Amino acid sequence: MDKRVEPSRTQLQFELRCGGLHVIIHRVPVWLITLVTTATGTGAAWWTSR
Protein backbone atom coordinates (compact mmCIF):
# COMPACT_ATOMS: atom_id res chain seq x y z
CA MET A 1 0.00 0.00 0.00
CA ASP A 2 1.38 3.39 -0.98
CA LYS A 3 0.90 6.10 1.63
CA ARG A 4 1.70 9.55 0.38
CA VAL A 5 2.26 12.27 2.87
CA GLU A 6 1.18 15.70 1.79
CA PRO A 7 4.03 18.17 2.03
CA SER A 8 3.39 20.48 4.94
CA ARG A 9 2.60 23.99 3.84
CA THR A 10 4.95 26.53 5.30
CA GLN A 11 3.41 29.28 7.36
CA LEU A 12 3.37 32.61 5.58
CA GLN A 13 5.08 35.49 7.36
CA PHE A 14 3.59 38.19 5.14
CA GLU A 15 1.07 38.29 2.32
CA LEU A 16 0.01 41.39 0.38
CA ARG A 17 -2.72 41.41 -2.25
CA CYS A 18 -3.41 44.71 -3.94
CA GLY A 19 -5.16 44.52 -7.31
CA GLY A 20 -2.87 42.60 -9.65
CA LEU A 21 0.05 42.72 -7.19
CA HIS A 22 0.49 39.62 -5.04
CA VAL A 23 3.51 39.47 -2.73
CA ILE A 24 4.20 36.51 -0.43
CA ILE A 25 7.13 36.28 1.99
CA HIS A 26 7.72 32.86 3.51
CA ARG A 27 10.79 33.76 5.55
CA VAL A 28 11.91 37.26 6.53
CA PRO A 29 15.64 37.70 5.83
CA VAL A 30 17.88 38.58 8.76
CA TRP A 31 19.41 41.52 6.88
CA LEU A 32 15.96 43.08 6.49
CA ILE A 33 15.21 42.82 10.22
CA THR A 34 18.62 44.34 10.99
CA LEU A 35 18.04 47.20 8.54
CA VAL A 36 14.59 48.02 9.92
CA THR A 37 15.68 47.96 13.57
CA THR A 38 18.76 50.08 12.83
CA ALA A 39 16.71 52.63 10.90
CA THR A 40 14.07 52.72 13.65
CA GLY A 41 16.68 53.24 16.38
CA THR A 42 18.47 55.93 14.40
CA GLY A 43 15.20 57.70 13.62
CA ALA A 44 14.11 57.55 17.26
CA ALA A 45 17.46 58.92 18.45
CA TRP A 46 17.28 61.74 15.91
CA TRP A 47 13.66 62.55 16.81
CA THR A 48 14.30 62.68 20.57
CA SER A 49 17.46 64.79 20.21
CA ARG A 50 15.60 67.59 18.42
PyMOL commands that place a pseudoatom at each C-alpha (Angstrom):
pseudoatom trace, name=CA, resn=MET, resi=1, chain=A, elem=C, hetatm=0, pos=[0.000, 0.000, 0.000]
pseudoatom trace, name=CA, resn=ASP, resi=2, chain=A, elem=C, hetatm=0, pos=[1.379, 3.395, -0.980]
pseudoatom trace, name=CA, resn=LYS, resi=3, chain=A, elem=C, hetatm=0, pos=[0.901, 6.097, 1.634]
pseudoatom trace, name=CA, resn=ARG, resi=4, chain=A, elem=C, hetatm=0, pos=[1.704, 9.545, 0.378]
pseudoatom trace, name=CA, resn=VAL, resi=5, chain=A, elem=C, hetatm=0, pos=[2.264, 12.273, 2.870]
pseudoatom trace, name=CA, resn=GLU, resi=6, chain=A, elem=C, hetatm=0, pos=[1.175, 15.703, 1.795]
pseudoatom trace, name=CA, resn=PRO, resi=7, chain=A, elem=C, hetatm=0, pos=[4.025, 18.173, 2.034]
pseudoatom trace, name=CA, resn=SER, resi=8, chain=A, elem=C, hetatm=0, pos=[3.386, 20.483, 4.943]
pseudoatom trace, name=CA, resn=ARG, resi=9, chain=A, elem=C, hetatm=0, pos=[2.596, 23.990, 3.838]
pseudoatom trace, name=CA, resn=THR, resi=10, chain=A, elem=C, hetatm=0, pos=[4.948, 26.534, 5.299]
pseudoatom trace, name=CA, resn=GLN, resi=11, chain=A, elem=C, hetatm=0, pos=[3.414, 29.276, 7.359]
pseudoatom trace, name=CA, resn=LEU, resi=12, chain=A, elem=C, hetatm=0, pos=[3.374, 32.608, 5.581]
pseudoatom trace, name=CA, resn=GLN, resi=13, chain=A, elem=C, hetatm=0, pos=[5.076, 35.488, 7.362]
pseudoatom trace, name=CA, resn=PHE, resi=14, chain=A, elem=C, hetatm=0, pos=[3.594, 38.193, 5.143]
pseudoatom trace, name=CA, resn=GLU, resi=15, chain=A, elem=C, hetatm=0, pos=[1.068, 38.291, 2.322]
pseudoatom trace, name=CA, resn=LEU, resi=16, chain=A, elem=C, hetatm=0, pos=[0.011, 41.387, 0.385]
pseudoatom trace, name=CA, resn=ARG, resi=17, chain=A, elem=C, hetatm=0, pos=[-2.717, 41.408, -2.252]
pseudoatom trace, name=CA, resn=CYS, resi=18, chain=A, elem=C, hetatm=0, pos=[-3.410, 44.712, -3.939]
pseudoatom trace, name=CA, resn=GLY, resi=19, chain=A, elem=C, hetatm=0, pos=[-5.160, 44.518, -7.313]
pseudoatom trace, name=CA, resn=GLY, resi=20, chain=A, elem=C, hetatm=0, pos=[-2.874, 42.602, -9.653]
pseudoatom trace, name=CA, resn=LEU, resi=21, chain=A, elem=C, hetatm=0, pos=[0.047, 42.718, -7.187]
pseudoatom trace, name=CA, resn=HIS, resi=22, chain=A, elem=C, hetatm=0, pos=[0.488, 39.620, -5.044]
pseudoatom trace, name=CA, resn=VAL, resi=23, chain=A, elem=C, hetatm=0, pos=[3.513, 39.469, -2.727]
pseudoatom trace, name=CA, resn=ILE, resi=24, chain=A, elem=C, hetatm=0, pos=[4.201, 36.512, -0.427]
pseudoatom trace, name=CA, resn=ILE, resi=25, chain=A, elem=C, hetatm=0, pos=[7.134, 36.282, 1.986]
pseudoatom trace, name=CA, resn=HIS, resi=26, chain=A, elem=C, hetatm=0, pos=[7.720, 32.861, 3.512]
pseudoatom trace, name=CA, resn=ARG, resi=27, chain=A, elem=C, hetatm=0, pos=[10.789, 33.756, 5.549]
pseudoatom trace, name=CA, resn=VAL, resi=28, chain=A, elem=C, hetatm=0, pos=[11.914, 37.257, 6.533]
pseudoatom trace, name=CA, resn=PRO, resi=29, chain=A, elem=C, hetatm=0, pos=[15.638, 37.697, 5.831]
pseudoatom trace, name=CA, resn=VAL, resi=30, chain=A, elem=C, hetatm=0, pos=[17.877, 38.581, 8.764]
pseudoatom trace, name=CA, resn=TRP, resi=31, chain=A, elem=C, hetatm=0, pos=[19.409, 41.518, 6.885]
pseudoatom trace, name=CA, resn=LEU, resi=32, chain=A, elem=C, hetatm=0, pos=[15.957, 43.081, 6.492]
pseudoatom trace, name=CA, resn=ILE, resi=33, chain=A, elem=C, hetatm=0, pos=[15.207, 42.816, 10.216]
pseudoatom trace, name=CA, resn=THR, resi=34, chain=A, elem=C, hetatm=0, pos=[18.617, 44.343, 10.986]
pseudoatom trace, name=CA, resn=LEU, resi=35, chain=A, elem=C, hetatm=0, pos=[18.042, 47.195, 8.539]
pseudoatom trace, name=CA, resn=VAL, resi=36, chain=A, elem=C, hetatm=0, pos=[14.589, 48.016, 9.916]
pseudoatom trace, name=CA, resn=THR, resi=37, chain=A, elem=C, hetatm=0, pos=[15.679, 47.962, 13.573]
pseudoatom trace, name=CA, resn=THR, resi=38, chain=A, elem=C, hetatm=0, pos=[18.756, 50.081, 12.835]
pseudoatom trace, name=CA, resn=ALA, resi=39, chain=A, elem=C, hetatm=0, pos=[16.711, 52.634, 10.905]
pseudoatom trace, name=CA, resn=THR, resi=40, chain=A, elem=C, hetatm=0, pos=[14.074, 52.724, 13.650]
pseudoatom trace, name=CA, resn=GLY, resi=41, chain=A, elem=C, hetatm=0, pos=[16.675, 53.244, 16.383]
pseudoatom trace, name=CA, resn=THR, resi=42, chain=A, elem=C, hetatm=0, pos=[18.466, 55.930, 14.395]
pseudoatom trace, name=CA, resn=GLY, resi=43, chain=A, elem=C, hetatm=0, pos=[15.203, 57.702, 13.620]
pseudoatom trace, name=CA, resn=ALA, resi=44, chain=A, elem=C, hetatm=0, pos=[14.108, 57.551, 17.257]
pseudoatom trace, name=CA, resn=ALA, resi=45, chain=A, elem=C, hetatm=0, pos=[17.460, 58.922, 18.447]
pseudoatom trace, name=CA, resn=TRP, resi=46, chain=A, elem=C, hetatm=0, pos=[17.285, 61.744, 15.907]
pseudoatom trace, name=CA, resn=TRP, resi=47, chain=A, elem=C, hetatm=0, pos=[13.664, 62.545, 16.811]
pseudoatom trace, name=CA, resn=THR, resi=48, chain=A, elem=C, hetatm=0, pos=[14.300, 62.677, 20.571]
pseudoatom trace, name=CA, resn=SER, resi=49, chain=A, elem=C, hetatm=0, pos=[17.456, 64.793, 20.214]
pseudoatom trace, name=CA, resn=ARG, resi=50, chain=A, elem=C, hetatm=0, pos=[15.596, 67.589, 18.423]
for i in range(1, 50): cmd.bond("trace and resi %d" % i, "trace and resi %d" % (i + 1))
show_as sticks, trace
zoom trace
